Amino acid sequence: MGLPLIAAAIALASAGVWHDAAPAQSGDAPLTITRRYLPADRLTGRYQYVPIDVPAGATRIRIEQQYDRADGANAVDLGLMEPGSLDLGSRALRGWSGGARTEIELTPATATPGYRPGPLPAGRWHVIVGLYKVAPDGVEVTLRVAIETAPRGAQSRRWYSGDLHLHTVHSDGNSEPAQVLELARQAGLDFAAITDHNNTTHALAHPPDPSGRPLHIVGEEITTPGGHANVWGLKPGDWIDFRLAAGDARIEALAAEAQARGALFSINHPSADCDACDWRLPVPSYLTAVEVWNGHKGPQPAAIELWDELLRSGRRVTGVASSDWHRPPARVGVPSVRVLAEALTSEQILGAIRSGAVVMMRDPVSPPPVVHVSAGATRAGVGESLVTEANADLEITVDVPGFTSEGLEPCPSRCTVELSWNGVRVDASPAAGGRVSFRRPAADGYFRVAVLSQGTVVALTNPVFVITR
């Protein structure tokens, strides 16, 4: 079966359950969902999708599966997808246990084997029901779903500042790893990813200290004649191969290898004007992020265009900003990211980047704008999904804190907030009062916010996704 047919089969399999998503339940009152499948269902959709709506503030998701095995005539697999595309290759897949388990549990810090821990974004999740074997008279599958949420104000997530693209003497930088990390500390960063070209030997010379500050994330900049990509979260001395030509489809295998090692894969400066720096390789399905803001002159319009093209296709790809630092007079952390995470650990930081809980900033220390969208009692923030009725009223609020980017007028008093919908600027408002509100009718898509001072972008958020039912 070709890829378009597979995607069509997935969409067809999910269509029958999309309309009756189950609302999340909190505390000790789990929700029970029952589905009956016949042998014909197995033929039309081997993987069935049962939707559940998870509220903002979820701290634990627990799913139990029950069915009659009928002396081996029935065998039903189990998996889970977070909000995102159901298409083949989607990185919304949160985990898979097949027939090995009938219970799974996720929290931001822990997960059942076979599943990824990390933030639990609000929105429409899907339990994957794999119809491995179905008896002639069918099988009834019962799912018990329990979701715990933290009391309002009780969550421990906070914004951490970091630079995801730094070089040392182990490639074409001019400083030792310890010196680069010291520059990151002096800049006020909480974490720093060292990403030398095609190697991670810097981490052998300077092993990461999990308790150190800034947190040292081991990375590699895969550098090929067809473009560059960062891999974050490798082990010291580990590396991903780079020996590809422009257009080489094997980039897919390298990105898959990075994910298999627990690392994230990000396209760097896709529109750079240096020799062989722009992206001329296929976009891999295991892509986590795109560097849309490289160096102090960004964001780069062509990189934003690629990002929006991926987002509009249904792929949830995180936008990041990085200094790509090599030597002075360039400054570490200009630009940088703010990542909303539970704790300052590599696992939590990378998990939050994967989920899109990221704001890009022009400087290393300014606090980020905080964005929320609400429809009635339902609420979501950056990187999350809001599930609501079609044509409901959306209220988008942007809180702009006080900060000043070097050489520009201060925010919020002299700044402007711009709202983009599906990549197109649709509204703008002065930020003088510190809070800006926009209203829009709900529709399927995504929005993000930019904060500008004197026409220069000083902050750019990742999307908030809207799903209508």
FENSUL-V763313 format. One record per backbone hydrogen bond with DSSP energy under -0.5 kcal/mol. NH is the residue of the N-H (numbers start at 1). CO is the residue of the C=O. E is the energy in kcal/mol with one decimal. If there is no record, write none. Layout:
nh & co & e
NH & CO & E
NH & CO & E
This chain:
nh & co & e
6 & 2 & -2.2
7 & 3 & -2.7
8 & 4 & -2.2
9 & 5 & -2.4
10 & 6 & -2.4
11 & 7 & -2.5
12 & 8 & -2.5
13 & 9 & -2.5
14 & 10 & -1.9
15 & 11 & -1.4
16 & 12 & -0.7
17 & 14 & -1.5
18 & 14 & -1.2
19 & 15 & -0.5
20 & 17 & -1.0
21 & 18 & -0.7
22 & 51 & -1.8
24 & 53 & -0.9
29 & 26 & -1.3
30 & 28 & -0.6
31 & 145 & -3.2
33 & 31 & -0.5
33 & 143 & -2.9
35 & 141 & -2.7
37 & 139 & -2.9
41 & 38 & -1.2
42 & 38 & -1.3
43 & 39 & -1.3
44 & 40 & -1.9
45 & 41 & -2.4
48 & 46 & -0.6
48 & 129 & -2.8
50 & 127 & -2.6
51 & 49 & -0.6
52 & 125 & -2.2
53 & 22 & -3.5
54 & 52 & -0.6
54 & 123 & -3.1
58 & 55 & -1.0
59 & 148 & -3.4
60 & 148 & -1.4
61 & 106 & -2.4
62 & 146 & -2.7
63 & 104 & -2.7
64 & 144 & -2.3
65 & 102 & -3.2
66 & 142 & -2.4
69 & 67 & -0.6
72 & 69 & -0.9
73 & 69 & -0.6
73 & 70 & -1.6
74 & 69 & -2.3
75 & 133 & -2.3
77 & 130 & -3.1
78 & 98 & -1.1
79 & 128 & -1.6
80 & 95 & -2.3
81 & 126 & -2.6
82 & 92 & -2.8
85 & 314 & -0.7
90 & 87 & -2.1
93 & 90 & -0.9
94 & 80 & -2.4
95 & 80 & -1.4
96 & 114 & -1.9
97 & 78 & -2.4
98 & 78 & -1.3
100 & 97 & -2.2
104 & 63 & -2.4
106 & 61 & -2.5
107 & 110 & -2.8
108 & 59 & -0.5
112 & 105 & -2.0
115 & 112 & -1.9
116 & 94 & -2.5
118 & 107 & -1.2
121 & 119 & -0.8
123 & 54 & -2.5
125 & 52 & -2.7
125 & 123 & -0.8
126 & 81 & -2.6
127 & 50 & -2.8
128 & 79 & -2.2
128 & 126 & -0.5
129 & 48 & -2.8
129 & 127 & -0.6
130 & 77 & -1.4
130 & 128 & -0.7
131 & 46 & -3.0
131 & 129 & -0.7
132 & 75 & -1.1
132 & 130 & -1.7
133 & 75 & -2.3
138 & 135 & -2.3
139 & 37 & -2.6
141 & 35 & -3.3
141 & 139 & -0.6
142 & 66 & -3.0
143 & 33 & -3.2
144 & 64 & -2.6
145 & 31 & -3.0
145 & 143 & -0.6
146 & 62 & -2.7
146 & 144 & -0.5
147 & 25 & -2.1
148 & 60 & -2.4
150 & 57 & -2.3
154 & 151 & -2.8
158 & 341 & -2.3
160 & 339 & -2.6
162 & 337 & -2.3
163 & 191 & -1.4
166 & 193 & -1.0
167 & 325 & -1.8
169 & 175 & -2.0
171 & 168 & -1.9
173 & 168 & -2.5
174 & 326 & -1.7
180 & 176 & -2.2
181 & 177 & -2.4
182 & 178 & -1.8
183 & 179 & -2.2
184 & 180 & -2.1
185 & 181 & -2.1
186 & 182 & -2.7
187 & 183 & -1.8
188 & 184 & -0.5
188 & 185 & -1.3
189 & 184 & -2.3
190 & 161 & -2.8
191 & 161 & -1.7
192 & 215 & -2.8
193 & 163 & -2.7
194 & 192 & -0.6
194 & 217 & -1.6
195 & 166 & -3.2
195 & 193 & -0.6
196 & 219 & -0.5
198 & 221 & -1.9
199 & 196 & -0.9
203 & 200 & -1.7
204 & 201 & -1.0
205 & 201 & -1.8
206 & 202 & -2.0
210 & 208 & -0.6
212 & 209 & -2.4
215 & 190 & -3.0
217 & 192 & -2.6
217 & 215 & -0.7
218 & 216 & -0.5
219 & 194 & -1.9
220 & 231 & -1.8
221 & 196 & -2.6
222 & 220 & -0.9
222 & 229 & -3.0
223 & 221 & -0.6
224 & 222 & -0.6
224 & 227 & -2.0
225 & 244 & -0.9
227 & 224 & -1.6
227 & 276 & -0.6
228 & 277 & -0.8
229 & 222 & -2.0
230 & 266 & -2.6
231 & 220 & -2.3
232 & 264 & -1.8
233 & 218 & -2.3
234 & 218 & -1.7
237 & 200 & -0.8
238 & 235 & -2.3
244 & 242 & -2.5
247 & 280 & -1.4
248 & 245 & -1.9
251 & 248 & -1.4
252 & 249 & -1.7
254 & 250 & -1.7
255 & 251 & -2.4
256 & 252 & -2.2
257 & 253 & -2.1
258 & 254 & -2.2
259 & 255 & -2.1
260 & 256 & -2.3
261 & 257 & -1.3
261 & 258 & -0.5
262 & 259 & -2.0
263 & 258 & -2.5
264 & 232 & -2.3
266 & 230 & -2.8
267 & 289 & -2.0
268 & 228 & -2.3
270 & 291 & -0.5
272 & 269 & -1.9
277 & 274 & -1.9
278 & 274 & -0.6
279 & 270 & -1.6
280 & 226 & -4.1
280 & 278 & -0.6
284 & 282 & -0.7
287 & 284 & -0.9
288 & 265 & -2.9
289 & 265 & -1.5
290 & 318 & -2.4
291 & 267 & -3.1
292 & 290 & -1.3
292 & 320 & -1.2
293 & 320 & -1.4
295 & 293 & -0.6
295 & 322 & -2.8
298 & 295 & -1.5
300 & 292 & -2.3
301 & 299 & -0.6
304 & 300 & -2.3
305 & 301 & -2.2
306 & 302 & -1.8
307 & 303 & -2.4
308 & 304 & -2.8
309 & 305 & -2.1
310 & 306 & -2.1
311 & 307 & -2.6
312 & 308 & -3.1
313 & 309 & -0.9
314 & 311 & -1.7
315 & 310 & -2.1
317 & 315 & -1.2
318 & 288 & -2.7
320 & 290 & -2.2
322 & 293 & -2.4
324 & 165 & -0.8
325 & 165 & -1.5
330 & 327 & -1.1
334 & 331 & -1.3
335 & 333 & -0.5
335 & 361 & -0.5
336 & 361 & -2.4
337 & 162 & -2.6
338 & 359 & -2.8
339 & 160 & -3.0
340 & 357 & -2.3
341 & 158 & -2.3
341 & 339 & -0.9
345 & 343 & -1.7
349 & 345 & -2.9
350 & 346 & -2.7
351 & 347 & -2.0
352 & 348 & -2.2
353 & 349 & -2.1
354 & 350 & -2.5
355 & 351 & -1.6
356 & 352 & -0.6
356 & 353 & -1.1
357 & 352 & -2.1
358 & 356 & -2.2
359 & 338 & -2.3
360 & 460 & -3.2
361 & 336 & -2.6
362 & 458 & -2.0
370 & 399 & -2.2
371 & 369 & -0.5
372 & 397 & -2.2
373 & 380 & -2.5
374 & 395 & -1.8
375 & 378 & -2.2
378 & 375 & -1.7
380 & 373 & -2.1
382 & 371 & -0.6
383 & 463 & -2.8
384 & 381 & -2.4
385 & 122 & -2.5
386 & 465 & -3.1
387 & 385 & -0.6
388 & 386 & -0.6
388 & 467 & -2.4
391 & 442 & -1.4
392 & 389 & -1.8
394 & 392 & -0.5
394 & 440 & -3.3
395 & 374 & -2.4
396 & 394 & -0.6
396 & 438 & -3.1
397 & 372 & -2.8
397 & 395 & -0.6
398 & 436 & -2.7
399 & 370 & -2.7
400 & 398 & -0.7
400 & 434 & -3.1
401 & 399 & -0.7
403 & 401 & -0.5
403 & 411 & -1.9
408 & 405 & -2.4
411 & 403 & -3.3
414 & 410 & -2.1
415 & 412 & -1.6
416 & 452 & -2.4
417 & 429 & -3.0
418 & 450 & -3.0
419 & 427 & -2.8
420 & 448 & -2.4
421 & 424 & -3.1
422 & 446 & -3.2
424 & 421 & -1.9
426 & 419 & -2.9
427 & 419 & -1.5
429 & 417 & -2.2
431 & 415 & -2.8
434 & 431 & -2.3
436 & 398 & -2.4
438 & 396 & -2.7
440 & 394 & -1.8
442 & 392 & -3.3
445 & 466 & -2.0
447 & 464 & -2.2
448 & 420 & -1.7
450 & 418 & -2.2
451 & 459 & -2.7
452 & 416 & -2.9
453 & 456 & -2.6
454 & 414 & -0.6
456 & 453 & -2.0
458 & 451 & -3.1
459 & 451 & -1.5
460 & 360 & -2.4
461 & 449 & -2.8
462 & 358 & -1.4
464 & 447 & -2.4
465 & 384 & -2.6
466 & 445 & -3.1
467 & 386 & -3.0
469 & 388 & -1.4
